[in-house]
Amino acid sequence: MAGKKGTFIIQHIGAFSAQGACSDWTILADSGTADLVGITGNGSYAATSETVDMPFNYTIDEALSEM
């Protein structure tokens, strides 16, 4: 997050099955605080083993974070 401080809320929806686990998540609108005001983003994963990569995409609207 490039040294930015603050918090945000993630909505997580996932499932488990015999084949593994999967999850999708989204940053809730208007939930960013401090330097993270204006943050939006999402991510997902599908796991079939004990380790998994969890890519996470986000952007911060700098015009909003400077208010």
Distance bins in CASP14 RR format, pairs under 12 A and 6 or more apart:
PFRMAT RR
TARGET T0000
AUTHOR 0000-0000-0000
RMODE 2
METHOD distances of the structure
MODEL  1
1 7 0 0 0 0 0 1 0 0 0 0 0
1 8 0 0 0 0 1 0 0 0 0 0 0
1 27 0 0 0 0 0 1 0 0 0 0 0
1 32 0 0 0 0 0 1 0 0 0 0 0
1 34 0 0 0 0 0 1 0 0 0 0 0
1 35 0 0 0 0 1 0 0 0 0 0 0
1 36 1 0 0 1 0 0 0 0 0 0 0
1 39 0 0 0 0 1 0 0 0 0 0 0
1 41 0 0 0 0 0 1 0 0 0 0 0
1 56 0 0 0 0 0 1 0 0 0 0 0
1 58 1 0 0 1 0 0 0 0 0 0 0
1 59 0 0 0 0 0 1 0 0 0 0 0
1 60 0 0 0 0 1 0 0 0 0 0 0
1 65 0 0 0 0 0 1 0 0 0 0 0
2 35 0 0 0 0 1 0 0 0 0 0 0
2 36 0 0 0 0 0 1 0 0 0 0 0
2 39 0 0 0 0 0 1 0 0 0 0 0
2 58 0 0 0 0 0 1 0 0 0 0 0
2 59 0 0 0 0 0 1 0 0 0 0 0
2 60 0 0 0 0 1 0 0 0 0 0 0
2 62 0 0 0 0 0 1 0 0 0 0 0
2 65 0 0 0 0 0 1 0 0 0 0 0
3 34 0 0 0 0 0 1 0 0 0 0 0
3 35 1 0 0 1 0 0 0 0 0 0 0
3 36 0 0 0 0 0 1 0 0 0 0 0
3 60 0 0 0 0 0 1 0 0 0 0 0
4 32 0 0 0 0 0 1 0 0 0 0 0
4 33 0 0 0 0 0 1 0 0 0 0 0
4 34 1 0 0 1 0 0 0 0 0 0 0
4 35 1 1 0 0 0 0 0 0 0 0 0
4 36 1 0 1 0 0 0 0 0 0 0 0
4 37 0 0 0 0 1 0 0 0 0 0 0
4 38 0 0 0 0 0 1 0 0 0 0 0
4 39 0 0 0 0 1 0 0 0 0 0 0
4 58 0 0 0 0 0 1 0 0 0 0 0
4 60 1 0 0 1 0 0 0 0 0 0 0
4 62 0 0 0 0 0 1 0 0 0 0 0
4 65 1 0 0 1 0 0 0 0 0 0 0
5 32 0 0 0 0 0 1 0 0 0 0 0
5 33 0 0 0 0 1 0 0 0 0 0 0
5 34 1 0 1 0 0 0 0 0 0 0 0
5 35 1 0 1 0 0 0 0 0 0 0 0
5 36 1 0 0 1 0 0 0 0 0 0 0
5 37 0 0 0 0 0 1 0 0 0 0 0
5 65 0 0 0 0 0 1 0 0 0 0 0
6 31 0 0 0 0 0 1 0 0 0 0 0
6 32 1 0 0 1 0 0 0 0 0 0 0
6 33 1 0 1 0 0 0 0 0 0 0 0
6 34 1 1 0 0 0 0 0 0 0 0 0
6 35 1 0 1 0 0 0 0 0 0 0 0
6 36 1 0 1 0 0 0 0 0 0 0 0
6 37 0 0 0 0 1 0 0 0 0 0 0
6 38 0 0 0 0 0 1 0 0 0 0 0
6 39 0 0 0 0 1 0 0 0 0 0 0
6 60 0 0 0 0 0 1 0 0 0 0 0
6 65 0 0 0 0 0 1 0 0 0 0 0
7 27 0 0 0 0 0 1 0 0 0 0 0
7 28 0 0 0 0 0 1 0 0 0 0 0
7 31 1 0 0 1 0 0 0 0 0 0 0
7 32 1 0 0 1 0 0 0 0 0 0 0
7 33 1 0 1 0 0 0 0 0 0 0 0
7 34 1 0 0 1 0 0 0 0 0 0 0
7 35 0 0 0 0 0 1 0 0 0 0 0
7 36 1 0 0 1 0 0 0 0 0 0 0
7 37 0 0 0 0 0 1 0 0 0 0 0
7 39 0 0 0 0 1 0 0 0 0 0 0
8 25 0 0 0 0 0 1 0 0 0 0 0
8 26 0 0 0 0 0 1 0 0 0 0 0
8 27 1 0 1 0 0 0 0 0 0 0 0
8 28 1 0 0 1 0 0 0 0 0 0 0
8 29 0 0 0 0 0 1 0 0 0 0 0
8 30 0 0 0 0 1 0 0 0 0 0 0
8 31 1 0 1 0 0 0 0 0 0 0 0
8 32 1 0 1 0 0 0 0 0 0 0 0
8 33 1 0 0 1 0 0 0 0 0 0 0
8 34 0 0 0 0 1 0 0 0 0 0 0
8 35 0 0 0 0 0 1 0 0 0 0 0
8 36 1 0 1 0 0 0 0 0 0 0 0
8 37 0 0 0 0 1 0 0 0 0 0 0
8 38 0 0 0 0 1 0 0 0 0 0 0
8 39 1 0 1 0 0 0 0 0 0 0 0
8 40 0 0 0 0 1 0 0 0 0 0 0
8 41 0 0 0 0 1 0 0 0 0 0 0
8 42 0 0 0 0 0 1 0 0 0 0 0
8 56 0 0 0 0 0 1 0 0 0 0 0
8 58 0 0 0 0 1 0 0 0 0 0 0
8 60 0 0 0 0 1 0 0 0 0 0 0
8 65 0 0 0 0 0 1 0 0 0 0 0
9 25 0 0 0 0 0 1 0 0 0 0 0
9 26 0 0 0 0 1 0 0 0 0 0 0
9 27 1 0 0 1 0 0 0 0 0 0 0
9 28 1 0 1 0 0 0 0 0 0 0 0
9 29 0 0 0 0 1 0 0 0 0 0 0
9 30 0 0 0 0 1 0 0 0 0 0 0
9 31 1 1 0 0 0 0 0 0 0 0 0
9 32 1 0 0 1 0 0 0 0 0 0 0
9 33 0 0 0 0 1 0 0 0 0 0 0
9 36 0 0 0 0 0 1 0 0 0 0 0
9 39 0 0 0 0 0 1 0 0 0 0 0
9 41 0 0 0 0 0 1 0 0 0 0 0
10 23 0 0 0 0 0 1 0 0 0 0 0
10 24 0 0 0 0 0 1 0 0 0 0 0
10 25 1 0 1 0 0 0 0 0 0 0 0
10 26 1 0 0 1 0 0 0 0 0 0 0
10 27 1 0 1 0 0 0 0 0 0 0 0
10 28 1 0 0 1 0 0 0 0 0 0 0
10 29 0 0 0 0 0 1 0 0 0 0 0
10 31 0 0 0 0 1 0 0 0 0 0 0
10 32 0 0 0 0 0 1 0 0 0 0 0
10 36 0 0 0 0 0 1 0 0 0 0 0
10 39 0 0 0 0 0 1 0 0 0 0 0
10 40 0 0 0 0 0 1 0 0 0 0 0
10 41 0 0 0 0 1 0 0 0 0 0 0
10 42 0 0 0 0 1 0 0 0 0 0 0
10 43 0 0 0 0 1 0 0 0 0 0 0
10 44 0 0 0 0 0 1 0 0 0 0 0
10 54 0 0 0 0 0 1 0 0 0 0 0
10 56 0 0 0 0 1 0 0 0 0 0 0
10 58 0 0 0 0 0 1 0 0 0 0 0
11 23 0 0 0 0 0 1 0 0 0 0 0
11 24 0 0 0 0 1 0 0 0 0 0 0
11 25 1 0 0 1 0 0 0 0 0 0 0
11 26 1 0 1 0 0 0 0 0 0 0 0
11 27 1 0 0 1 0 0 0 0 0 0 0
11 28 1 0 1 0 0 0 0 0 0 0 0
11 29 0 0 0 0 0 1 0 0 0 0 0
11 31 0 0 0 0 1 0 0 0 0 0 0
11 41 0 0 0 0 0 1 0 0 0 0 0
11 42 0 0 0 0 1 0 0 0 0 0 0
11 43 0 0 0 0 0 1 0 0 0 0 0
12 21 0 0 0 0 0 1 0 0 0 0 0
12 22 0 0 0 0 0 1 0 0 0 0 0
12 23 1 0 0 1 0 0 0 0 0 0 0
12 24 1 0 0 1 0 0 0 0 0 0 0
12 25 1 0 1 0 0 0 0 0 0 0 0
12 26 0 0 0 0 1 0 0 0 0 0 0
12 27 0 0 0 0 0 1 0 0 0 0 0
12 28 0 0 0 0 0 1 0 0 0 0 0
12 42 0 0 0 0 0 1 0 0 0 0 0
12 43 0 0 0 0 1 0 0 0 0 0 0
12 44 0 0 0 0 0 1 0 0 0 0 0
12 45 0 0 0 0 0 1 0 0 0 0 0
12 54 0 0 0 0 0 1 0 0 0 0 0
13 21 0 0 0 0 0 1 0 0 0 0 0
13 22 0 0 0 0 1 0 0 0 0 0 0
13 23 1 0 0 1 0 0 0 0 0 0 0
13 24 1 0 1 0 0 0 0 0 0 0 0
13 25 1 0 0 1 0 0 0 0 0 0 0
13 26 0 0 0 0 1 0 0 0 0 0 0
13 42 0 0 0 0 0 1 0 0 0 0 0
13 43 0 0 0 0 0 1 0 0 0 0 0
13 44 0 0 0 0 1 0 0 0 0 0 0
14 20 0 0 0 0 0 1 0 0 0 0 0
14 21 1 0 0 1 0 0 0 0 0 0 0
14 22 1 0 0 1 0 0 0 0 0 0 0
14 23 1 0 1 0 0 0 0 0 0 0 0
14 24 1 0 0 1 0 0 0 0 0 0 0
14 25 0 0 0 0 1 0 0 0 0 0 0
14 43 0 0 0 0 0 1 0 0 0 0 0
14 44 0 0 0 0 1 0 0 0 0 0 0
14 45 0 0 0 0 1 0 0 0 0 0 0
14 46 0 0 0 0 0 1 0 0 0 0 0
14 47 0 0 0 0 0 1 0 0 0 0 0
15 21 1 0 0 1 0 0 0 0 0 0 0
15 22 1 0 1 0 0 0 0 0 0 0 0
15 23 1 0 0 1 0 0 0 0 0 0 0
15 24 0 0 0 0 1 0 0 0 0 0 0
15 44 0 0 0 0 0 1 0 0 0 0 0
15 45 0 0 0 0 0 1 0 0 0 0 0
15 46 0 0 0 0 0 1 0 0 0 0 0
15 47 0 0 0 0 0 1 0 0 0 0 0
16 22 0 0 0 0 1 0 0 0 0 0 0
16 23 0 0 0 0 1 0 0 0 0 0 0
16 46 0 0 0 0 0 1 0 0 0 0 0
16 47 0 0 0 0 1 0 0 0 0 0 0
16 48 0 0 0 0 0 1 0 0 0 0 0
17 46 0 0 0 0 0 1 0 0 0 0 0
17 47 0 0 0 0 0 1 0 0 0 0 0
17 48 0 0 0 0 0 1 0 0 0 0 0
18 48 0 0 0 0 0 1 0 0 0 0 0
19 46 0 0 0 0 1 0 0 0 0 0 0
19 47 0 0 0 0 1 0 0 0 0 0 0
19 48 1 0 0 1 0 0 0 0 0 0 0
19 49 0 0 0 0 0 1 0 0 0 0 0
20 45 0 0 0 0 0 1 0 0 0 0 0
20 46 1 0 0 1 0 0 0 0 0 0 0
20 47 1 0 1 0 0 0 0 0 0 0 0
20 48 1 0 1 0 0 0 0 0 0 0 0
20 49 0 0 0 0 1 0 0 0 0 0 0
20 50 0 0 0 0 0 1 0 0 0 0 0
20 52 0 0 0 0 1 0 0 0 0 0 0
21 44 0 0 0 0 0 1 0 0 0 0 0
21 45 1 0 0 1 0 0 0 0 0 0 0
21 46 1 0 0 1 0 0 0 0 0 0 0
21 47 1 0 1 0 0 0 0 0 0 0 0
21 48 0 0 0 0 1 0 0 0 0 0 0
21 49 0 0 0 0 0 1 0 0 0 0 0
21 50 0 0 0 0 0 1 0 0 0 0 0
21 51 0 0 0 0 0 1 0 0 0 0 0
21 52 0 0 0 0 1 0 0 0 0 0 0
21 54 0 0 0 0 0 1 0 0 0 0 0
22 43 0 0 0 0 0 1 0 0 0 0 0
22 44 1 0 0 1 0 0 0 0 0 0 0
22 45 1 0 0 1 0 0 0 0 0 0 0
22 46 1 0 1 0 0 0 0 0 0 0 0
22 47 1 0 0 1 0 0 0 0 0 0 0
22 48 0 0 0 0 1 0 0 0 0 0 0
22 52 0 0 0 0 1 0 0 0 0 0 0
22 54 0 0 0 0 0 1 0 0 0 0 0
23 42 0 0 0 0 0 1 0 0 0 0 0
23 43 0 0 0 0 1 0 0 0 0 0 0
23 44 1 0 0 1 0 0 0 0 0 0 0
23 45 1 0 1 0 0 0 0 0 0 0 0
23 46 0 0 0 0 1 0 0 0 0 0 0
23 47 0 0 0 0 1 0 0 0 0 0 0
23 52 0 0 0 0 1 0 0 0 0 0 0
23 54 0 0 0 0 1 0 0 0 0 0 0
23 55 0 0 0 0 0 1 0 0 0 0 0
23 56 0 0 0 0 0 1 0 0 0 0 0
24 41 0 0 0 0 0 1 0 0 0 0 0
24 42 1 0 0 1 0 0 0 0 0 0 0
24 43 1 0 0 1 0 0 0 0 0 0 0
24 44 1 0 1 0 0 0 0 0 0 0 0
24 45 0 0 0 0 1 0 0 0 0 0 0
24 46 0 0 0 0 1 0 0 0 0 0 0
24 54 0 0 0 0 0 1 0 0 0 0 0
24 55 0 0 0 0 0 1 0 0 0 0 0
24 56 0 0 0 0 0 1 0 0 0 0 0
24 57 0 0 0 0 0 1 0 0 0 0 0
25 41 0 0 0 0 1 0 0 0 0 0 0
25 42 1 0 0 1 0 0 0 0 0 0 0
25 43 1 0 1 0 0 0 0 0 0 0 0
25 44 1 0 0 1 0 0 0 0 0 0 0
25 45 0 0 0 0 1 0 0 0 0 0 0
25 54 0 0 0 0 1 0 0 0 0 0 0
25 55 0 0 0 0 0 1 0 0 0 0 0
25 56 0 0 0 0 1 0 0 0 0 0 0
25 57 0 0 0 0 0 1 0 0 0 0 0
25 58 0 0 0 0 0 1 0 0 0 0 0
26 39 0 0 0 0 0 1 0 0 0 0 0
26 40 0 0 0 0 1 0 0 0 0 0 0
26 41 1 0 0 1 0 0 0 0 0 0 0
26 42 1 0 1 0 0 0 0 0 0 0 0
26 43 1 0 0 1 0 0 0 0 0 0 0
26 44 0 0 0 0 1 0 0 0 0 0 0
26 56 0 0 0 0 0 1 0 0 0 0 0
26 57 0 0 0 0 0 1 0 0 0 0 0
26 58 0 0 0 0 0 1 0 0 0 0 0
27 36 0 0 0 0 1 0 0 0 0 0 0
27 37 0 0 0 0 0 1 0 0 0 0 0
27 38 0 0 0 0 1 0 0 0 0 0 0
27 39 1 0 1 0 0 0 0 0 0 0 0
27 40 1 0 1 0 0 0 0 0 0 0 0
27 41 1 0 1 0 0 0 0 0 0 0 0
27 42 1 0 0 1 0 0 0 0 0 0 0
27 43 0 0 0 0 1 0 0 0 0 0 0
27 56 0 0 0 0 1 0 0 0 0 0 0
27 57 0 0 0 0 1 0 0 0 0 0 0
27 58 1 0 0 1 0 0 0 0 0 0 0
27 59 0 0 0 0 1 0 0 0 0 0 0
27 60 0 0 0 0 0 1 0 0 0 0 0
27 61 0 0 0 0 0 1 0 0 0 0 0
28 36 0 0 0 0 0 1 0 0 0 0 0
28 38 0 0 0 0 0 1 0 0 0 0 0
28 39 0 0 0 0 1 0 0 0 0 0 0
28 40 0 0 0 0 1 0 0 0 0 0 0
28 41 0 0 0 0 1 0 0 0 0 0 0
28 42 0 0 0 0 0 1 0 0 0 0 0
29 37 0 0 0 0 0 1 0 0 0 0 0
29 38 0 0 0 0 1 0 0 0 0 0 0
29 39 0 0 0 0 1 0 0 0 0 0 0
29 40 1 0 0 1 0 0 0 0 0 0 0
29 41 0 0 0 0 0 1 0 0 0 0 0
29 42 0 0 0 0 0 1 0 0 0 0 0
29 61 0 0 0 0 0 1 0 0 0 0 0
29 64 0 0 0 0 0 1 0 0 0 0 0
30 36 0 0 0 0 0 1 0 0 0 0 0
30 37 0 0 0 0 1 0 0 0 0 0 0
30 38 1 0 0 1 0 0 0 0 0 0 0
30 39 0 0 0 0 1 0 0 0 0 0 0
30 40 0 0 0 0 1 0 0 0 0 0 0
30 61 0 0 0 0 0 1 0 0 0 0 0
30 64 0 0 0 0 1 0 0 0 0 0 0
31 37 0 0 0 0 1 0 0 0 0 0 0
31 38 0 0 0 0 1 0 0 0 0 0 0
31 39 1 0 0 1 0 0 0 0 0 0 0
31 40 0 0 0 0 1 0 0 0 0 0 0
31 41 0 0 0 0 0 1 0 0 0 0 0
32 38 1 0 0 1 0 0 0 0 0 0 0
32 39 1 0 1 0 0 0 0 0 0 0 0
32 40 0 0 0 0 1 0 0 0 0 0 0
32 41 0 0 0 0 0 1 0 0 0 0 0
32 58 0 0 0 0 0 1 0 0 0 0 0
32 60 0 0 0 0 1 0 0 0 0 0 0
32 61 0 0 0 0 0 1 0 0 0 0 0
32 64 0 0 0 0 1 0 0 0 0 0 0
32 65 0 0 0 0 1 0 0 0 0 0 0
33 39 0 0 0 0 1 0 0 0 0 0 0
33 60 0 0 0 0 0 1 0 0 0 0 0
33 64 0 0 0 0 0 1 0 0 0 0 0
33 65 0 0 0 0 0 1 0 0 0 0 0
34 60 0 0 0 0 0 1 0 0 0 0 0
34 64 0 0 0 0 0 1 0 0 0 0 0
34 65 0 0 0 0 1 0 0 0 0 0 0
34 66 0 0 0 0 0 1 0 0 0 0 0
34 67 0 0 0 0 0 1 0 0 0 0 0
35 60 1 0 0 1 0 0 0 0 0 0 0
35 61 0 0 0 0 0 1 0 0 0 0 0
35 62 0 0 0 0 0 1 0 0 0 0 0
35 64 0 0 0 0 0 1 0 0 0 0 0
35 65 1 0 1 0 0 0 0 0 0 0 0
35 66 0 0 0 0 1 0 0 0 0 0 0
35 67 0 0 0 0 0 1 0 0 0 0 0
36 58 0 0 0 0 1 0 0 0 0 0 0
36 59 0 0 0 0 0 1 0 0 0 0 0
36 60 1 0 0 1 0 0 0 0 0 0 0
36 61 0 0 0 0 0 1 0 0 0 0 0
36 62 0 0 0 0 0 1 0 0 0 0 0
36 64 0 0 0 0 1 0 0 0 0 0 0
36 65 1 0 0 1 0 0 0 0 0 0 0
37 60 1 0 0 1 0 0 0 0 0 0 0
37 61 0 0 0 0 1 0 0 0 0 0 0
37 62 0 0 0 0 1 0 0 0 0 0 0
37 63 0 0 0 0 1 0 0 0 0 0 0
37 64 1 0 1 0 0 0 0 0 0 0 0
37 65 1 0 1 0 0 0 0 0 0 0 0
37 66 0 0 0 0 1 0 0 0 0 0 0
37 67 1 0 0 1 0 0 0 0 0 0 0
38 58 0 0 0 0 1 0 0 0 0 0 0
38 59 0 0 0 0 1 0 0 0 0 0 0
38 60 1 0 1 0 0 0 0 0 0 0 0
38 61 1 0 1 0 0 0 0 0 0 0 0
38 62 0 0 0 0 1 0 0 0 0 0 0
38 63 0 0 0 0 1 0 0 0 0 0 0
38 64 1 0 1 0 0 0 0 0 0 0 0
38 65 1 0 1 0 0 0 0 0 0 0 0
38 66 0 0 0 0 0 1 0 0 0 0 0
38 67 0 0 0 0 1 0 0 0 0 0 0
39 56 0 0 0 0 0 1 0 0 0 0 0
39 57 0 0 0 0 0 1 0 0 0 0 0
39 58 1 0 1 0 0 0 0 0 0 0 0
39 59 1 0 0 1 0 0 0 0 0 0 0
39 60 1 0 1 0 0 0 0 0 0 0 0
39 61 1 0 0 1 0 0 0 0 0 0 0
39 62 0 0 0 0 0 1 0 0 0 0 0
39 64 0 0 0 0 1 0 0 0 0 0 0
39 65 0 0 0 0 1 0 0 0 0 0 0
40 56 0 0 0 0 0 1 0 0 0 0 0
40 57 0 0 0 0 1 0 0 0 0 0 0
40 58 1 0 0 1 0 0 0 0 0 0 0
40 59 1 0 1 0 0 0 0 0 0 0 0
40 60 1 0 0 1 0 0 0 0 0 0 0
40 61 1 0 0 1 0 0 0 0 0 0 0
40 64 0 0 0 0 0 1 0 0 0 0 0
40 65 0 0 0 0 0 1 0 0 0 0 0
41 55 0 0 0 0 0 1 0 0 0 0 0
41 56 1 0 0 1 0 0 0 0 0 0 0
41 57 1 0 1 0 0 0 0 0 0 0 0
41 58 1 0 1 0 0 0 0 0 0 0 0
41 59 1 0 0 1 0 0 0 0 0 0 0
41 60 0 0 0 0 1 0 0 0 0 0 0
41 61 0 0 0 0 0 1 0 0 0 0 0
42 54 0 0 0 0 0 1 0 0 0 0 0
42 55 0 0 0 0 1 0 0 0 0 0 0
42 56 1 0 0 1 0 0 0 0 0 0 0
42 57 1 0 1 0 0 0 0 0 0 0 0
42 58 0 0 0 0 1 0 0 0 0 0 0
42 59 0 0 0 0 0 1 0 0 0 0 0
43 53 0 0 0 0 0 1 0 0 0 0 0
43 54 1 0 0 1 0 0 0 0 0 0 0
43 55 1 0 0 1 0 0 0 0 0 0 0
43 56 1 0 1 0 0 0 0 0 0 0 0
43 57 1 0 0 1 0 0 0 0 0 0 0
43 58 0 0 0 0 1 0 0 0 0 0 0
44 52 0 0 0 0 0 1 0 0 0 0 0
44 53 0 0 0 0 0 1 0 0 0 0 0
44 54 0 0 0 0 1 0 0 0 0 0 0
44 55 1 0 0 1 0 0 0 0 0 0 0
44 56 0 0 0 0 1 0 0 0 0 0 0
44 57 0 0 0 0 1 0 0 0 0 0 0
45 51 0 0 0 0 0 1 0 0 0 0 0
45 52 1 0 1 0 0 0 0 0 0 0 0
45 53 1 0 0 1 0 0 0 0 0 0 0
45 54 1 0 1 0 0 0 0 0 0 0 0
45 55 1 0 0 1 0 0 0 0 0 0 0
45 56 0 0 0 0 1 0 0 0 0 0 0
46 52 1 0 0 1 0 0 0 0 0 0 0
46 53 0 0 0 0 0 1 0 0 0 0 0
46 54 0 0 0 0 0 1 0 0 0 0 0
46 55 0 0 0 0 0 1 0 0 0 0 0
47 53 0 0 0 0 1 0 0 0 0 0 0
47 54 0 0 0 0 1 0 0 0 0 0 0
59 65 0 0 0 0 0 1 0 0 0 0 0
60 66 0 0 0 0 0 1 0 0 0 0 0
61 67 0 0 0 0 1 0 0 0 0 0 0
END
